[in-house]
Amino acid sequence: MTDQELVAPKLPEQRDPSSSDLSSGWHKVAQSEEIAPMQAIQVDDFATQIVVWRGEDLKLRALDLYCKHMGSSLACGEVDENSIRCPFHAWRWSGQGQCDEIPYAKKIPTKATTRVWEVIEDNDSVYVWFDKNDTPADPSGQRFN
């Protein structure tokens, strides 16, 4: 394989969730057993492509799939403590959507942020909240789709 074949001809496109046909509510994206501690999965069957991972604290987190730096799938990266590290240049993303480490940089760009998705587990299933208007989930009015 040549170096040219290792370079993507263009960055992947993150689907716009506002154009999704999904209804507002919690959407099942996986079974709990599919996401072991310190593992990540890619979810394509959602309003947009996301990465969901379980950190060392065993909590689930979810972000948009593609790294904002160069477009790599974060699901191909590694879980590092409770964050996820991009496989291209090792940018580390927290579950709050902030880049919290760039190993070769002294300063993290202020624009190094990405979209966060709310995640819960219920009855051995993993659900992610979706609302076209970005309305946060109402814990007292949970509705599973």
Backbone hydrogen bonds, N-H to C=O, Kabsch-Sander energy under -0.5 kcal/mol:
donor,donor_aa,acceptor,acceptor_aa,energy
6,L,2,T,-0.7
6,L,3,D,-0.9
7,V,4,Q,-1.0
8,A,6,L,-0.5
14,Q,12,P,-0.6
15,R,13,E,-0.6
19,S,16,D,-1.7
20,S,17,P,-1.7
25,G,130,F,-2.5
26,W,143,R,-2.7
27,H,128,V,-2.5
29,V,126,V,-2.8
30,A,126,V,-1.2
32,S,124,D,-2.4
34,E,31,Q,-1.8
35,I,32,S,-1.8
36,A,34,E,-0.6
38,M,54,R,-2.2
39,Q,36,A,-1.6
39,Q,54,R,-0.5
41,I,52,V,-2.7
43,V,50,I,-2.9
44,D,42,Q,-0.5
46,F,44,D,-1.6
50,I,43,V,-2.3
51,V,63,L,-2.4
52,V,41,I,-2.3
53,W,61,R,-2.3
54,R,39,Q,-2.1
55,G,53,W,-0.5
55,G,59,K,-2.1
56,E,81,E,-1.9
58,L,55,G,-2.0
61,R,53,W,-2.2
62,A,117,W,-0.5
63,L,51,V,-1.9
64,D,115,R,-1.6
65,L,49,Q,-2.0
67,C,72,S,-2.9
71,G,67,C,-1.6
74,L,65,L,-2.9
74,L,72,S,-0.5
76,C,73,S,-1.5
77,G,74,L,-1.6
78,E,85,R,-1.2
79,V,38,M,-0.5
80,D,83,S,-2.3
81,E,79,V,-0.5
83,S,80,D,-2.4
84,I,93,W,-2.5
85,R,78,E,-3.1
86,C,91,W,-3.2
90,A,86,C,-1.2
92,R,101,E,-2.9
93,W,84,I,-3.3
94,S,98,Q,-3.0
97,G,94,S,-1.9
99,C,112,A,-2.3
100,D,92,R,-2.6
100,D,98,Q,-0.6
101,E,92,R,-1.0
105,A,102,I,-2.1
112,A,109,P,-1.8
113,T,111,K,-2.3
114,T,97,G,-2.0
117,W,62,A,-2.4
120,I,127,Y,-2.3
122,D,125,S,-2.3
125,S,122,D,-1.3
126,V,30,A,-3.2
127,Y,120,I,-2.9
128,V,27,H,-2.4
129,W,118,E,-2.1
130,F,25,G,-2.1
134,D,131,D,-2.3
141,G,138,D,-1.8
142,Q,139,P,-0.7
145,N,26,W,-3.4
